[in-house]
Amino acid sequence: MTTAYASMHGRSHASAPRARVDTVFDRIRSAWKLRRDYSRTLAELRALSPRMLRDVNLDTLDLAAVARREVYGS
């Protein structure tokens, strides 16, 4: 595509790299949000008393796995 054609049709050569950069930043934002959600979920689970954990059949050793499964799935 020539520069003249691109400028006439609203396209530029910079759009493809820009899209890749945007995609990278979107993935970083998504990962950051998941990590924040994981940390919050784990903190909430750790705030439960031992009795409450027993009531829902959890042990303190299970909390990280439960938080991970809840936020990240599987």
mmCIF file of the N, C-alpha and C atoms, coordinates in Angstrom:
data_MODEL
# 
_entry.id   MODEL 
# 
loop_
_atom_site.group_PDB 
_atom_site.id 
_atom_site.type_symbol 
_atom_site.label_atom_id 
_atom_site.label_alt_id 
_atom_site.label_comp_id 
_atom_site.label_asym_id 
_atom_site.label_entity_id 
_atom_site.label_seq_id 
_atom_site.pdbx_PDB_ins_code 
_atom_site.Cartn_x 
_atom_site.Cartn_y 
_atom_site.Cartn_z 
_atom_site.occupancy 
_atom_site.B_iso_or_equiv 
_atom_site.pdbx_formal_charge 
_atom_site.auth_seq_id 
_atom_site.auth_comp_id 
_atom_site.auth_asym_id 
_atom_site.auth_atom_id 
_atom_site.pdbx_PDB_model_num 
ATOM 1   N N  . MET A 1 1  ? 0.852   -1.158  0.000  1.00 0.00 ? 1  MET A N  1 
ATOM 2   C CA . MET A 1 1  ? 0.000   0.000   0.000  1.00 0.00 ? 1  MET A CA 1 
ATOM 3   C C  . MET A 1 1  ? 0.905   1.230   0.000  1.00 0.00 ? 1  MET A C  1 
ATOM 4   N N  . THR A 1 2  ? 0.619   2.159   -0.852 1.00 0.00 ? 2  THR A N  1 
ATOM 5   C CA . THR A 1 2  ? 1.421   3.379   -0.923 1.00 0.00 ? 2  THR A CA 1 
ATOM 6   C C  . THR A 1 2  ? 0.957   4.358   0.137  1.00 0.00 ? 2  THR A C  1 
ATOM 7   N N  . THR A 1 3  ? 1.822   5.313   0.444  1.00 0.00 ? 3  THR A N  1 
ATOM 8   C CA . THR A 1 3  ? 1.482   6.313   1.443  1.00 0.00 ? 3  THR A CA 1 
ATOM 9   C C  . THR A 1 3  ? 0.305   7.157   0.983  1.00 0.00 ? 3  THR A C  1 
ATOM 10  N N  . ALA A 1 4  ? 0.265   7.493   -0.306 1.00 0.00 ? 4  ALA A N  1 
ATOM 11  C CA . ALA A 1 4  ? -0.841  8.293   -0.842 1.00 0.00 ? 4  ALA A CA 1 
ATOM 12  C C  . ALA A 1 4  ? -2.160  7.524   -0.704 1.00 0.00 ? 4  ALA A C  1 
ATOM 13  N N  . TYR A 1 5  ? -2.148  6.248   -1.062 1.00 0.00 ? 5  TYR A N  1 
ATOM 14  C CA . TYR A 1 5  ? -3.352  5.425   -0.947 1.00 0.00 ? 5  TYR A CA 1 
ATOM 15  C C  . TYR A 1 5  ? -3.790  5.339   0.515  1.00 0.00 ? 5  TYR A C  1 
ATOM 16  N N  . ALA A 1 6  ? -2.828  5.114   1.389  1.00 0.00 ? 6  ALA A N  1 
ATOM 17  C CA . ALA A 1 6  ? -3.141  4.971   2.807  1.00 0.00 ? 6  ALA A CA 1 
ATOM 18  C C  . ALA A 1 6  ? -3.739  6.249   3.368  1.00 0.00 ? 6  ALA A C  1 
ATOM 19  N N  . SER A 1 7  ? -3.183  7.386   3.006  1.00 0.00 ? 7  SER A N  1 
ATOM 20  C CA . SER A 1 7  ? -3.707  8.631   3.542  1.00 0.00 ? 7  SER A CA 1 
ATOM 21  C C  . SER A 1 7  ? -5.077  8.945   2.960  1.00 0.00 ? 7  SER A C  1 
ATOM 22  N N  . MET A 1 8  ? -5.330  8.551   1.723  1.00 0.00 ? 8  MET A N  1 
ATOM 23  C CA . MET A 1 8  ? -6.641  8.784   1.116  1.00 0.00 ? 8  MET A CA 1 
ATOM 24  C C  . MET A 1 8  ? -7.707  7.907   1.759  1.00 0.00 ? 8  MET A C  1 
ATOM 25  N N  . HIS A 1 9  ? -7.335  6.742   2.249  1.00 0.00 ? 9  HIS A N  1 
ATOM 26  C CA . HIS A 1 9  ? -8.306  5.801   2.795  1.00 0.00 ? 9  HIS A CA 1 
ATOM 27  C C  . HIS A 1 9  ? -8.249  5.694   4.321  1.00 0.00 ? 9  HIS A C  1 
ATOM 28  N N  . GLY A 1 10 ? -7.568  6.634   4.938  1.00 0.00 ? 10 GLY A N  1 
ATOM 29  C CA . GLY A 1 10 ? -7.541  6.676   6.396  1.00 0.00 ? 10 GLY A CA 1 
ATOM 30  C C  . GLY A 1 10 ? -6.726  5.574   7.033  1.00 0.00 ? 10 GLY A C  1 
ATOM 31  N N  . ARG A 1 11 ? -5.800  5.006   6.310  1.00 0.00 ? 11 ARG A N  1 
ATOM 32  C CA . ARG A 1 11 ? -4.959  3.942   6.863  1.00 0.00 ? 11 ARG A CA 1 
ATOM 33  C C  . ARG A 1 11 ? -3.529  4.440   6.962  1.00 0.00 ? 11 ARG A C  1 
ATOM 34  N N  . SER A 1 12 ? -2.826  3.882   7.892  1.00 0.00 ? 12 SER A N  1 
ATOM 35  C CA . SER A 1 12 ? -1.413  4.224   7.991  1.00 0.00 ? 12 SER A CA 1 
ATOM 36  C C  . SER A 1 12 ? -0.624  2.964   8.305  1.00 0.00 ? 12 SER A C  1 
ATOM 37  N N  . HIS A 1 13 ? 0.650   3.038   8.051  1.00 0.00 ? 13 HIS A N  1 
ATOM 38  C CA . HIS A 1 13 ? 1.510   1.894   8.339  1.00 0.00 ? 13 HIS A CA 1 
ATOM 39  C C  . HIS A 1 13 ? 1.677   1.690   9.840  1.00 0.00 ? 13 HIS A C  1 
ATOM 40  N N  . ALA A 1 14 ? 1.404   2.724   10.611 1.00 0.00 ? 14 ALA A N  1 
ATOM 41  C CA . ALA A 1 14 ? 1.586   2.644   12.056 1.00 0.00 ? 14 ALA A CA 1 
ATOM 42  C C  . ALA A 1 14 ? 0.431   1.927   12.747 1.00 0.00 ? 14 ALA A C  1 
ATOM 43  N N  . SER A 1 15 ? -0.667  1.680   12.046 1.00 0.00 ? 15 SER A N  1 
ATOM 44  C CA . SER A 1 15 ? -1.827  1.090   12.713 1.00 0.00 ? 15 SER A CA 1 
ATOM 45  C C  . SER A 1 15 ? -1.582  -0.351  13.154 1.00 0.00 ? 15 SER A C  1 
ATOM 46  N N  . ALA A 1 16 ? -0.847  -1.120  12.376 1.00 0.00 ? 16 ALA A N  1 
ATOM 47  C CA . ALA A 1 16 ? -0.584  -2.516  12.764 1.00 0.00 ? 16 ALA A CA 1 
ATOM 48  C C  . ALA A 1 16 ? 0.273   -2.597  14.021 1.00 0.00 ? 16 ALA A C  1 
ATOM 49  N N  . PRO A 1 17 ? 1.410   -1.879  14.097 1.00 0.00 ? 17 PRO A N  1 
ATOM 50  C CA . PRO A 1 17 ? 2.175   -1.924  15.353 1.00 0.00 ? 17 PRO A CA 1 
ATOM 51  C C  . PRO A 1 17 ? 1.377   -1.365  16.528 1.00 0.00 ? 17 PRO A C  1 
ATOM 52  N N  . ARG A 1 18 ? 0.587   -0.349  16.279 1.00 0.00 ? 18 ARG A N  1 
ATOM 53  C CA . ARG A 1 18 ? -0.231  0.240   17.338 1.00 0.00 ? 18 ARG A CA 1 
ATOM 54  C C  . ARG A 1 18 ? -1.226  -0.789  17.871 1.00 0.00 ? 18 ARG A C  1 
ATOM 55  N N  . ALA A 1 19 ? -1.818  -1.558  16.977 1.00 0.00 ? 19 ALA A N  1 
ATOM 56  C CA . ALA A 1 19 ? -2.766  -2.594  17.381 1.00 0.00 ? 19 ALA A CA 1 
ATOM 57  C C  . ALA A 1 19 ? -2.067  -3.651  18.233 1.00 0.00 ? 19 ALA A C  1 
ATOM 58  N N  . ARG A 1 20 ? -0.848  -4.007  17.858 1.00 0.00 ? 20 ARG A N  1 
ATOM 59  C CA . ARG A 1 20 ? -0.102  -5.000  18.647 1.00 0.00 ? 20 ARG A CA 1 
ATOM 60  C C  . ARG A 1 20 ? 0.213   -4.452  20.034 1.00 0.00 ? 20 ARG A C  1 
ATOM 61  N N  . VAL A 1 21 ? 0.599   -3.183  20.098 1.00 0.00 ? 21 VAL A N  1 
ATOM 62  C CA . VAL A 1 21 ? 0.896   -2.566  21.398 1.00 0.00 ? 21 VAL A CA 1 
ATOM 63  C C  . VAL A 1 21 ? -0.366  -2.521  22.247 1.00 0.00 ? 21 VAL A C  1 
ATOM 64  N N  . ASP A 1 22 ? -1.487  -2.130  21.633 1.00 0.00 ? 22 ASP A N  1 
ATOM 65  C CA . ASP A 1 22 ? -2.748  -2.102  22.367 1.00 0.00 ? 22 ASP A CA 1 
ATOM 66  C C  . ASP A 1 22 ? -3.111  -3.487  22.884 1.00 0.00 ? 22 ASP A C  1 
ATOM 67  N N  . THR A 1 23 ? -2.886  -4.510  22.071 1.00 0.00 ? 23 THR A N  1 
ATOM 68  C CA . THR A 1 23 ? -3.182  -5.877  22.479 1.00 0.00 ? 23 THR A CA 1 
ATOM 69  C C  . THR A 1 23 ? -2.316  -6.285  23.668 1.00 0.00 ? 23 THR A C  1 
ATOM 70  N N  . VAL A 1 24 ? -1.051  -5.931  23.627 1.00 0.00 ? 24 VAL A N  1 
ATOM 71  C CA . VAL A 1 24 ? -0.146  -6.249  24.736 1.00 0.00 ? 24 VAL A CA 1 
ATOM 72  C C  . VAL A 1 24 ? -0.619  -5.565  26.014 1.00 0.00 ? 24 VAL A C  1 
ATOM 73  N N  . PHE A 1 25 ? -0.959  -4.285  25.906 1.00 0.00 ? 25 PHE A N  1 
ATOM 74  C CA . PHE A 1 25 ? -1.416  -3.571  27.094 1.00 0.00 ? 25 PHE A CA 1 
ATOM 75  C C  . PHE A 1 25 ? -2.756  -4.106  27.600 1.00 0.00 ? 25 PHE A C  1 
ATOM 76  N N  . ASP A 1 26 ? -3.634  -4.525  26.700 1.00 0.00 ? 26 ASP A N  1 
ATOM 77  C CA . ASP A 1 26 ? -4.895  -5.135  27.123 1.00 0.00 ? 26 ASP A CA 1 
ATOM 78  C C  . ASP A 1 26 ? -4.638  -6.427  27.892 1.00 0.00 ? 26 ASP A C  1 
ATOM 79  N N  . ARG A 1 27 ? -3.693  -7.212  27.427 1.00 0.00 ? 27 ARG A N  1 
ATOM 80  C CA . ARG A 1 27 ? -3.364  -8.467  28.123 1.00 0.00 ? 27 ARG A CA 1 
ATOM 81  C C  . ARG A 1 27 ? -2.737  -8.195  29.484 1.00 0.00 ? 27 ARG A C  1 
ATOM 82  N N  . ILE A 1 28 ? -1.901  -7.159  29.565 1.00 0.00 ? 28 ILE A N  1 
ATOM 83  C CA . ILE A 1 28 ? -1.291  -6.791  30.845 1.00 0.00 ? 28 ILE A CA 1 
ATOM 84  C C  . ILE A 1 28 ? -2.373  -6.331  31.819 1.00 0.00 ? 28 ILE A C  1 
ATOM 85  N N  . ARG A 1 29 ? -3.293  -5.482  31.341 1.00 0.00 ? 29 ARG A N  1 
ATOM 86  C CA . ARG A 1 29 ? -4.393  -5.013  32.193 1.00 0.00 ? 29 ARG A CA 1 
ATOM 87  C C  . ARG A 1 29 ? -5.242  -6.185  32.685 1.00 0.00 ? 29 ARG A C  1 
ATOM 88  N N  . SER A 1 30 ? -5.525  -7.104  31.799 1.00 0.00 ? 30 SER A N  1 
ATOM 89  C CA . SER A 1 30 ? -6.337  -8.265  32.159 1.00 0.00 ? 30 SER A CA 1 
ATOM 90  C C  . SER A 1 30 ? -5.625  -9.114  33.214 1.00 0.00 ? 30 SER A C  1 
ATOM 91  N N  . ALA A 1 31 ? -4.341  -9.352  33.009 1.00 0.00 ? 31 ALA A N  1 
ATOM 92  C CA . ALA A 1 31 ? -3.565  -10.144 33.977 1.00 0.00 ? 31 ALA A CA 1 
ATOM 93  C C  . ALA A 1 31 ? -3.493  -9.424  35.318 1.00 0.00 ? 31 ALA A C  1 
ATOM 94  N N  . TRP A 1 32 ? -3.326  -8.107  35.283 1.00 0.00 ? 32 TRP A N  1 
ATOM 95  C CA . TRP A 1 32 ? -3.261  -7.310  36.514 1.00 0.00 ? 32 TRP A CA 1 
ATOM 96  C C  . TRP A 1 32 ? -4.581  -7.412  37.279 1.00 0.00 ? 32 TRP A C  1 
ATOM 97  N N  . LYS A 1 33 ? -5.698  -7.324  36.564 1.00 0.00 ? 33 LYS A N  1 
ATOM 98  C CA . LYS A 1 33 ? -7.007  -7.419  37.195 1.00 0.00 ? 33 LYS A CA 1 
ATOM 99  C C  . LYS A 1 33 ? -7.215  -8.798  37.808 1.00 0.00 ? 33 LYS A C  1 
ATOM 100 N N  . LEU A 1 34 ? -6.838  -9.839  37.087 1.00 0.00 ? 34 LEU A N  1 
ATOM 101 C CA . LEU A 1 34 ? -6.973  -11.189 37.636 1.00 0.00 ? 34 LEU A CA 1 
ATOM 102 C C  . LEU A 1 34 ? -6.132  -11.360 38.888 1.00 0.00 ? 34 LEU A C  1 
ATOM 103 N N  . ARG A 1 35 ? -4.919  -10.844 38.866 1.00 0.00 ? 35 ARG A N  1 
ATOM 104 C CA . ARG A 1 35 ? -4.040  -10.959 40.032 1.00 0.00 ? 35 ARG A CA 1 
ATOM 105 C C  . ARG A 1 35 ? -4.628  -10.208 41.223 1.00 0.00 ? 35 ARG A C  1 
ATOM 106 N N  . ARG A 1 36 ? -5.198  -9.017  40.954 1.00 0.00 ? 36 ARG A N  1 
ATOM 107 C CA . ARG A 1 36 ? -5.829  -8.242  42.017 1.00 0.00 ? 36 ARG A CA 1 
ATOM 108 C C  . ARG A 1 36 ? -7.023  -9.012  42.584 1.00 0.00 ? 36 ARG A C  1 
ATOM 109 N N  . ASP A 1 37 ? -7.836  -9.594  41.717 1.00 0.00 ? 37 ASP A N  1 
ATOM 110 C CA . ASP A 1 37 ? -8.984  -10.378 42.165 1.00 0.00 ? 37 ASP A CA 1 
ATOM 111 C C  . ASP A 1 37 ? -8.542  -11.585 42.981 1.00 0.00 ? 37 ASP A C  1 
ATOM 112 N N  . TYR A 1 38 ? -7.468  -12.236 42.533 1.00 0.00 ? 38 TYR A N  1 
ATOM 113 C CA . TYR A 1 38 ? -6.935  -13.382 43.281 1.00 0.00 ? 38 TYR A CA 1 
ATOM 114 C C  . TYR A 1 38 ? -6.499  -12.949 44.682 1.00 0.00 ? 38 TYR A C  1 
ATOM 115 N N  . SER A 1 39 ? -5.762  -11.850 44.756 1.00 0.00 ? 39 SER A N  1 
ATOM 116 C CA . SER A 1 39 ? -5.275  -11.361 46.055 1.00 0.00 ? 39 SER A CA 1 
ATOM 117 C C  . SER A 1 39 ? -6.430  -11.018 46.985 1.00 0.00 ? 39 SER A C  1 
ATOM 118 N N  . ARG A 1 40 ? -7.450  -10.372 46.441 1.00 0.00 ? 40 ARG A N  1 
ATOM 119 C CA . ARG A 1 40 ? -8.623  -10.019 47.260 1.00 0.00 ? 40 ARG A CA 1 
ATOM 120 C C  . ARG A 1 40 ? -9.370  -11.262 47.721 1.00 0.00 ? 40 ARG A C  1 
ATOM 121 N N  . THR A 1 41 ? -9.546  -12.204 46.823 1.00 0.00 ? 41 THR A N  1 
ATOM 122 C CA . THR A 1 41 ? -10.248 -13.436 47.175 1.00 0.00 ? 41 THR A CA 1 
ATOM 123 C C  . THR A 1 41 ? -9.494  -14.194 48.255 1.00 0.00 ? 41 THR A C  1 
ATOM 124 N N  . LEU A 1 42 ? -8.183  -14.298 48.104 1.00 0.00 ? 42 LEU A N  1 
ATOM 125 C CA . LEU A 1 42 ? -7.365  -14.989 49.098 1.00 0.00 ? 42 LEU A CA 1 
ATOM 126 C C  . LEU A 1 42 ? -7.422  -14.268 50.444 1.00 0.00 ? 42 LEU A C  1 
ATOM 127 N N  . ALA A 1 43 ? -7.381  -12.954 50.425 1.00 0.00 ? 43 ALA A N  1 
ATOM 128 C CA . ALA A 1 43 ? -7.468  -12.191 51.673 1.00 0.00 ? 43 ALA A CA 1 
ATOM 129 C C  . ALA A 1 43 ? -8.809  -12.433 52.368 1.00 0.00 ? 43 ALA A C  1 
ATOM 130 N N  . GLU A 1 44 ? -9.884  -12.479 51.596 1.00 0.00 ? 44 GLU A N  1 
ATOM 131 C CA . GLU A 1 44 ? -11.195 -12.738 52.184 1.00 0.00 ? 44 GLU A CA 1 
ATOM 132 C C  . GLU A 1 44 ? -11.265 -14.135 52.780 1.00 0.00 ? 44 GLU A C  1 
ATOM 133 N N  . LEU A 1 45 ? -10.699 -15.104 52.092 1.00 0.00 ? 45 LEU A N  1 
ATOM 134 C CA . LEU A 1 45 ? -10.697 -16.469 52.627 1.00 0.00 ? 45 LEU A CA 1 
ATOM 135 C C  . LEU A 1 45 ? -9.848  -16.561 53.895 1.00 0.00 ? 45 LEU A C  1 
ATOM 136 N N  . ARG A 1 46 ? -8.714  -15.892 53.892 1.00 0.00 ? 46 ARG A N  1 
ATOM 137 C CA . ARG A 1 46 ? -7.843  -15.918 55.077 1.00 0.00 ? 46 ARG A CA 1 
ATOM 138 C C  . ARG A 1 46 ? -8.474  -15.211 56.265 1.00 0.00 ? 46 ARG A C  1 
ATOM 139 N N  . ALA A 1 47 ? -9.427  -14.324 56.013 1.00 0.00 ? 47 ALA A N  1 
ATOM 140 C CA . ALA A 1 47 ? -10.096 -13.610 57.099 1.00 0.00 ? 47 ALA A CA 1 
ATOM 141 C C  . ALA A 1 47 ? -11.137 -14.474 57.806 1.00 0.00 ? 47 ALA A C  1 
ATOM 142 N N  . LEU A 1 48 ? -11.492 -15.597 57.195 1.00 0.00 ? 48 LEU A N  1 
ATOM 143 C CA . LEU A 1 48 ? -12.472 -16.488 57.827 1.00 0.00 ? 48 LEU A CA 1 
ATOM 144 C C  . LEU A 1 48 ? -11.866 -17.174 59.043 1.00 0.00 ? 48 LEU A C  1 
ATOM 145 N N  . SER A 1 49 ? -12.687 -17.373 60.025 1.00 0.00 ? 49 SER A N  1 
ATOM 146 C CA . SER A 1 49 ? -12.215 -18.051 61.231 1.00 0.00 ? 49 SER A CA 1 
ATOM 147 C C  . SER A 1 49 ? -12.027 -19.541 60.939 1.00 0.00 ? 49 SER A C  1 
ATOM 148 N N  . PRO A 1 50 ? -11.214 -20.217 61.758 1.00 0.00 ? 50 PRO A N  1 
ATOM 149 C CA . PRO A 1 50 ? -11.045 -21.663 61.580 1.00 0.00 ? 50 PRO A CA 1 
ATOM 150 C C  . PRO A 1 50 ? -12.370 -22.414 61.634 1.00 0.00 ? 50 PRO A C  1 
ATOM 151 N N  . ARG A 1 51 ? -13.275 -21.958 62.494 1.00 0.00 ? 51 ARG A N  1 
ATOM 152 C CA . ARG A 1 51 ? -14.578 -22.620 62.582 1.00 0.00 ? 51 ARG A CA 1 
ATOM 153 C C  . ARG A 1 51 ? -15.366 -22.464 61.281 1.00 0.00 ? 51 ARG A C  1 
ATOM 154 N N  . MET A 1 52 ? -15.358 -21.261 60.713 1.00 0.00 ? 52 MET A N  1 
ATOM 155 C CA . MET A 1 52 ? -16.078 -21.046 59.452 1.00 0.00 ? 52 MET A CA 1 
ATOM 156 C C  . MET A 1 52 ? -15.464 -21.889 58.339 1.00 0.00 ? 52 MET A C  1 
ATOM 157 N N  . LEU A 1 53 ? -14.138 -21.994 58.335 1.00 0.00 ? 53 LEU A N  1 
ATOM 158 C CA . LEU A 1 53 ? -13.479 -22.829 57.328 1.00 0.00 ? 53 LEU A CA 1 
ATOM 159 C C  . LEU A 1 53 ? -13.901 -24.288 57.467 1.00 0.00 ? 53 LEU A C  1 
ATOM 160 N N  . ARG A 1 54 ? -13.965 -24.771 58.705 1.00 0.00 ? 54 ARG A N  1 
ATOM 161 C CA . ARG A 1 54 ? -14.414 -26.153 58.923 1.00 0.00 ? 54 ARG A CA 1 
ATOM 162 C C  . ARG A 1 54 ? -15.858 -26.332 58.469 1.00 0.00 ? 54 ARG A C  1 
ATOM 163 N N  . ASP A 1 55 ? -16.689 -25.314 58.708 1.00 0.00 ? 55 ASP A N  1 
ATOM 164 C CA . ASP A 1 55 ? -18.102 -25.392 58.309 1.00 0.00 ? 55 ASP A CA 1 
ATOM 165 C C  . ASP A 1 55 ? -18.258 -25.570 56.800 1.00 0.00 ? 55 ASP A C  1 
ATOM 166 N N  . VAL A 1 56 ? -17.355 -24.995 56.035 1.00 0.00 ? 56 VAL A N  1 
ATOM 167 C CA . VAL A 1 56 ? -17.432 -25.132 54.572 1.00 0.00 ? 56 VAL A CA 1 
ATOM 168 C C  . VAL A 1 56 ? -16.434 -26.169 54.059 1.00 0.00 ? 56 VAL A C  1 
ATOM 169 N N  . ASN A 1 57 ? -15.914 -26.961 54.990 1.00 0.00 ? 57 ASN A N  1 
ATOM 170 C CA . ASN A 1 57 ? -15.023 -28.073 54.663 1.00 0.00 ? 57 ASN A CA 1 
ATOM 171 C C  . ASN A 1 57 ? -13.742 -27.636 53.963 1.00 0.00 ? 57 ASN A C  1 
ATOM 172 N N  . LEU A 1 58 ? -13.121 -26.577 54.496 1.00 0.00 ? 58 LEU A N  1 
ATOM 173 C CA . LEU A 1 58 ? -11.843 -26.101 53.970 1.00 0.00 ? 58 LEU A CA 1 
ATOM 174 C C  . LEU A 1 58 ? -10.797 -26.094 55.066 1.00 0.00 ? 58 LEU A C  1 
ATOM 175 N N  . ASP A 1 59 ? -9.568  -26.245 54.652 1.00 0.00 ? 59 ASP A N  1 
ATOM 176 C CA . ASP A 1 59 ? -8.422  -26.149 55.541 1.00 0.00 ? 59 ASP A CA 1 
ATOM 177 C C  . ASP A 1 59 ? -7.609  -24.938 55.098 1.00 0.00 ? 59 ASP A C  1 
ATOM 178 N N  . THR A 1 60 ? -6.843  -24.374 55.999 1.00 0.00 ? 60 THR A N  1 
ATOM 179 C CA . THR A 1 60 ? -6.047  -23.198 55.626 1.00 0.00 ? 60 THR A CA 1 
ATOM 180 C C  . THR A 1 60 ? -5.071  -23.507 54.489 1.00 0.00 ? 60 THR A C  1 
ATOM 181 N N  . LEU A 1 61 ? -4.665  -24.749 54.368 1.00 0.00 ? 61 LEU A N  1 
ATOM 182 C CA . LEU A 1 61 ? -3.752  -25.128 53.288 1.00 0.00 ? 61 LEU A CA 1 
ATOM 183 C C  . LEU A 1 61 ? -4.433  -25.125 51.916 1.00 0.00 ? 61 LEU A C  1 
ATOM 184 N N  . ASP A 1 62 ? -5.761  -25.167 51.911 1.00 0.00 ? 62 ASP A N  1 
ATOM 185 C CA . ASP A 1 62 ? -6.524  -25.185 50.663 1.00 0.00 ? 62 ASP A CA 1 
ATOM 186 C C  . ASP A 1 62 ? -6.840  -23.796 50.118 1.00 0.00 ? 62 ASP A C  1 
ATOM 187 N N  . LEU A 1 63 ? -6.634  -22.761 50.901 1.00 0.00 ? 63 LEU A N  1 
ATOM 188 C CA . LEU A 1 63 ? -7.138  -21.440 50.533 1.00 0.00 ? 63 LEU A CA 1 
ATOM 189 C C  . LEU A 1 63 ? -6.557  -20.900 49.231 1.00 0.00 ? 63 LEU A C  1 
ATOM 190 N N  . ALA A 1 64 ? -5.259  -21.022 49.029 1.00 0.00 ? 64 ALA A N  1 
ATOM 191 C CA . ALA A 1 64 ? -4.651  -20.510 47.793 1.00 0.00 ? 64 ALA A CA 1 
ATOM 192 C C  . ALA A 1 64 ? -5.205  -21.231 46.567 1.00 0.00 ? 64 ALA A C  1 
ATOM 193 N N  . ALA A 1 65 ? -5.380  -22.534 46.668 1.00 0.00 ? 65 ALA A N  1 
ATOM 194 C CA . ALA A 1 65 ? -5.915  -23.305 45.547 1.00 0.00 ? 65 ALA A CA 1 
ATOM 195 C C  . ALA A 1 65 ? -7.372  -22.926 45.267 1.00 0.00 ? 65 ALA A C  1 
ATOM 196 N N  . VAL A 1 66 ? -8.134  -22.710 46.318 1.00 0.00 ? 66 VAL A N  1 
ATOM 197 C CA . VAL A 1 66 ? -9.537  -22.327 46.153 1.00 0.00 ? 66 VAL A CA 1 
ATOM 198 C C  . VAL A 1 66 ? -9.618  -20.945 45.494 1.00 0.00 ? 66 VAL A C  1 
ATOM 199 N N  . ALA A 1 67 ? -8.815  -20.005 45.957 1.00 0.00 ? 67 ALA A N  1 
ATOM 200 C CA . ALA A 1 67 ? -8.814  -18.654 45.378 1.00 0.00 ? 67 ALA A CA 1 
ATOM 201 C C  . ALA A 1 67 ? -8.376  -18.703 43.916 1.00 0.00 ? 67 ALA A C  1 
ATOM 202 N N  . ARG A 1 68 ? -7.355  -19.483 43.634 1.00 0.00 ? 68 ARG A N  1 
ATOM 203 C CA . ARG A 1 68 ? -6.856  -19.606 42.260 1.00 0.00 ? 68 ARG A CA 1 
ATOM 204 C C  . ARG A 1 68 ? -7.923  -20.192 41.339 1.00 0.00 ? 68 ARG A C  1 
ATOM 205 N N  . ARG A 1 69 ? -8.586  -21.241 41.803 1.00 0.00 ? 69 ARG A N  1 
ATOM 206 C CA . ARG A 1 69 ? -9.635  -21.876 41.006 1.00 0.00 ? 69 ARG A CA 1 
ATOM 207 C C  . ARG A 1 69 ? -10.799 -20.918 40.787 1.00 0.00 ? 69 ARG A C  1 
ATOM 208 N N  . GLU A 1 70 ? -11.162 -20.157 41.818 1.00 0.00 ? 70 GLU A N  1 
ATOM 209 C CA . GLU A 1 70 ? -12.279 -19.223 41.716 1.00 0.00 ? 70 GLU A CA 1 
ATOM 210 C C  . GLU A 1 70 ? -11.995 -18.102 40.707 1.00 0.00 ? 70 GLU A C  1 
ATOM 211 N N  . VAL A 1 71 ? -10.760 -17.600 40.701 1.00 0.00 ? 71 VAL A N  1 
ATOM 212 C CA . VAL A 1 71 ? -10.425 -16.455 39.833 1.00 0.00 ? 71 VAL A CA 1 
ATOM 213 C C  . VAL A 1 71 ? -10.002 -16.897 38.446 1.00 0.00 ? 71 VAL A C  1 
ATOM 214 N N  . TYR A 1 72 ? -9.125  -17.870 38.374 1.00 0.00 ? 72 TYR A N  1 
ATOM 215 C CA . TYR A 1 72 ? -8.549  -18.277 37.086 1.00 0.00 ? 72 TYR A CA 1 
ATOM 216 C C  . TYR A 1 72 ? -9.287  -19.444 36.436 1.00 0.00 ? 72 TYR A C  1 
ATOM 217 N N  . GLY A 1 73 ? -10.119 -20.124 37.197 1.00 0.00 ? 73 GLY A N  1 
ATOM 218 C CA . GLY A 1 73 ? -10.839 -21.269 36.672 1.00 0.00 ? 73 GLY A CA 1 
ATOM 219 C C  . GLY A 1 73 ? -10.039 -22.548 36.770 1.00 0.00 ? 73 GLY A C  1 
ATOM 220 N N  . SER A 1 74 ? -10.711 -23.640 36.524 1.00 0.00 ? 74 SER A N  1 
ATOM 221 C CA . SER A 1 74 ? -10.171 -25.018 36.602 1.00 0.00 ? 74 SER A CA 1 
ATOM 222 C C  . SER A 1 74 ? -9.261  -25.133 37.733 1.00 0.00 ? 74 SER A C  1 
# 
